[in-house]
Each structure stands twice: as C-alpha cells, then as structure tokens.
Amino acid sequence: MTTSTDAVIDTQWPLWEVFTQAEQAAPHEHAGSVHAVNAEMALQNARDVYARRGEAISLWVVPSDAITASTPGDAGPFFDPGNDKAYRHPQFYKAPRGVRVF
C-alpha cells in the first residue's frame, strides 16, 4: 500500500517526436512519438515503428521537450497581426491571360 508520502517516480524513457519523409523533396511530416534514452535509440525505434514497410526514406527525431508550440487559445492574439496586411492576399493582383485561376 502506498501512502501520500511516497514519491512518484517516472520510470519512462524520454519522449521523442518522429517526423517522416515519404519521398525525395517531400516535406517531413509528424508521424508520432517514441520513447528512447538517446537520439540513436530514438531513430532505431522510429525506424522499427514508422518505416518498417518502406513508407519513409528519411526520419527525424526531436526530443518532445525541445518543441515549443502555440495553443488554440493563442489563435486570436498570436495570429491577428497577419490579417491587417492586405498585400498578402491575392485580391489585388490580376492573373495574366492564359493562366488558369482557381
């Protein structure tokens, strides 16, 4: 029986995020996560889990704690500055003749 004074010990290895590239010149995409003690082991685990059927030609592994991300709550204030730059939107440009517009 454990008591409230017993320390909780984390026995899992560090978490690594895995990014795979499916073909040459394609972007790397997040595929999932693996646990490993170091980068070399993370690459081996990622290969075994995410590239065992030849789905990838390149793998990246990144320690999860090295990734900084925005949160959904940041959507307004974090991304708003781009909305006031109308020149970034194509409504002011005319497509040349012969160019198909989508």
RODO-2510 file (C-alpha; in nm, 4 decimals, decimal comma):
residues 102
     n   res          X          Y          Z
     1     m     0,0000     0,0000     0,0000
     2     t     0,1295     0,3427    -0,0858
     3     t     0,0908     0,6468     0,1286
     4     s     0,0788     1,0128     0,0386
     5     t     0,4412     1,0487     0,1488
     6     d     0,5686     0,8005    -0,1130
     7     a     0,7369     0,9756    -0,4049
     8     v     0,6061     0,9062    -0,7525
     9     i     0,8957     0,8067    -0,9757
    10     d     0,8716     0,8446    -1,3522
    11     t     1,0175     0,5264    -1,4970
    12     q     0,9505     0,6001    -1,8659
    13     w     1,2273     0,6981    -2,1044
    14     p     1,2165     1,0460    -2,2585
    15     l     0,9618     1,1062    -2,5324
    16     w     1,0788     1,1825    -2,8886
    17     e     0,8624     1,3162    -3,1723
    18     v     0,9080     1,1404    -3,5075
    19     f     0,8892     1,3069    -3,8493
    20     t     0,8966     1,1033    -4,1715
    21     q     0,9636     1,1922    -4,5341
    22     a     0,7777     0,9723    -4,7824
    23     e     0,9693     1,0628    -5,0988
    24     q     1,2534     1,2832    -5,2179
    25     a     1,1742     1,6577    -5,1985
    26     a     0,8549     1,5919    -4,9976
    27     p     0,8188     1,7657    -4,6618
    28     h     0,8808     1,5811    -4,3375
    29     e     0,5511     1,5197    -4,1587
    30     h     0,4808     1,4326    -3,7970
    31     a     0,4227     1,0586    -3,7715
    32     g     0,4035     1,0028    -3,3963
    33     s     0,6183     0,9541    -3,0884
    34     v     0,8595     0,7008    -2,9413
    35     h     1,0299     0,6589    -2,6055
    36     a     1,4103     0,6242    -2,6038
    37     v     1,7102     0,7002    -2,3824
    38     n     1,9026     0,8861    -2,6557
    39     a     1,8775     1,0089    -3,0153
    40     e     2,0341     0,6989    -3,1685
    41     m     1,7880     0,4701    -2,9936
    42     a     1,5019     0,7046    -3,0878
    43     l     1,5998     0,6747    -3,4552
    44     q     1,6109     0,2958    -3,4311
    45     n     1,2735     0,2819    -3,2556
    46     a     1,1248     0,5243    -3,5101
    47     r     1,2603     0,3132    -3,7963
    48     d     1,1086    -0,0015    -3,6460
    49     v     0,7696     0,1604    -3,5860
    50     y     0,7222     0,4121    -3,8690
    51     a     0,9410     0,2903    -4,1583
    52     r     0,9255    -0,0876    -4,1367
    53     r     0,7242    -0,1222    -4,4581
    54     g     0,9275     0,1233    -4,6629
    55     e     0,6883     0,4142    -4,6036
    56     a     0,9739     0,6586    -4,5384
    57     i     1,3074     0,7480    -4,6927
    58     s     1,4129     0,9841    -4,4123
    59     l     1,3412     1,0144    -4,0398
    60     w     1,3853     1,2988    -3,7949
    61     v     1,3572     1,2556    -3,4175
    62     v     1,3277     1,5516    -3,1836
    63     p     1,3045     1,5497    -2,8037
    64     s     0,9462     1,6415    -2,7166
    65     d     1,0576     1,8900    -2,4551
    66     a     1,2511     2,0826    -2,7246
    67     i     0,9310     2,1694    -2,9134
    68     t     0,7533     2,4943    -2,8364
    69     a     0,4062     2,5385    -2,9794
    70     s     0,1215     2,7851    -2,9713
    71     t    -0,2049     2,6868    -2,8081
    72     p    -0,5572     2,7138    -2,9516
    73     g    -0,6176     2,9970    -2,7042
    74     d    -0,3433     3,1958    -2,8792
    75     a    -0,5293     3,1841    -3,2104
    76     g    -0,6655     3,5380    -3,1896
    77     p    -0,3824     3,7480    -3,0476
    78     f    -0,0984     3,5373    -3,1860
    79     f    -0,2141     3,5196    -3,5481
    80     d    -0,4030     3,8512    -3,5799
    81     p    -0,1084     4,0668    -3,6927
    82     g    -0,1140     3,8993    -4,0363
    83     n    -0,4777     3,9869    -4,1005
    84     d    -0,4088     4,3605    -4,1328
    85     k    -0,1617     4,3102    -4,4193
    86     a    -0,3897     4,3150    -4,7211
    87     y    -0,0968     4,2974    -4,9622
    88     r    -0,0506     3,9331    -4,8610
    89     h    -0,3817     3,8390    -5,0197
    90     p    -0,4082     3,7942    -5,3965
    91     q    -0,7193     4,0070    -5,4495
    92     f    -0,5039     4,2995    -5,5733
    93     y    -0,3312     4,1040    -5,8495
    94     k    -0,4621     4,0292    -6,1959
    95     a    -0,3824     3,6932    -6,3482
    96     p    -0,2166     3,7138    -6,6901
    97     r    -0,4122     3,5857    -6,9898
    98     g    -0,3761     3,2137    -7,0325
    99     v    -0,3231     3,1467    -6,6607
   100     r    -0,5912     2,9333    -6,5034
   101     v    -0,7350     3,0890    -6,1863
   102     f    -0,8623     2,8586    -5,9143
***
